[in-house]
Amino acid sequence: MYDHKTGDIVISVEPHFLDDQSAPEDGHFVWAYSVKIENQGTETVQLLNRYWRITDAHGATREVRGAGVVGEQPILKPGQSFEYTSGTPLPTPSGIMVGSYEMRDDAGRVFEVAIPAFSLDSPHDTGKVN
């Protein structure tokens, strides 16, 4: 589990390799990642947009931007959390993801919340360090 707190918002991410959706012999590796967004503050906030930077084991980077997450722009009152699961494919057996959410508070202030960098590791990764 990977966690990061920006202001009063805590983001937790847990990635899982999906062996049943992957085809290593074809260079196709798939992960699911579960995200929990917690509002530990005293103001209501809404998630407006997402940004992801996904990097494979060869260093190739893909950026993803869009409104909300899984088709929603959740509103989180103080003490509430929102959880969702999504996924990403890669052409390599490992990689890394990092990103941010654009959020707005009750006063209309727009701010960014960091999503912690997390590893995408599969049992097919045979790379060795040193």
Steps between C-alpha positions, in 0.01 A plus 500: 500500500626846408373807693545875468340796677459840336342748739198319644464248217654152529545286189568127539576274203538124478602349163433138398639315198224335293650178371170386346481814279868505408676327211873514581591313179339789306651777713168582667496549878199634692459641849205610708548766763264580784491858625355642820455877529438621857392849605647553845426872495211722609386609152312312230709437188427372150735310272491673161777350286770235501852489358717189468856455377559132421855385426591152375824310565658648183437856621219569253248735661129543437291779652129468572277797587127511542197603698441316824573134565308198368235735358442686827601830657445401863413750771657421838365659814729519805585149618375332181699288258455375144646177364532375145694250293640558153776348291776549249686285247872517427719342230759409767482280812550796735456874521400788723205736530472840668244775470273758655137595547365850445252578775276791602392598850178669618651845450569421134875472552653248254803304622706195407536187709798274433450132425802309632727328250438126502671203339337276244680171555420163347640153556624519139755772577842338473701821528785496747657794676881479487 
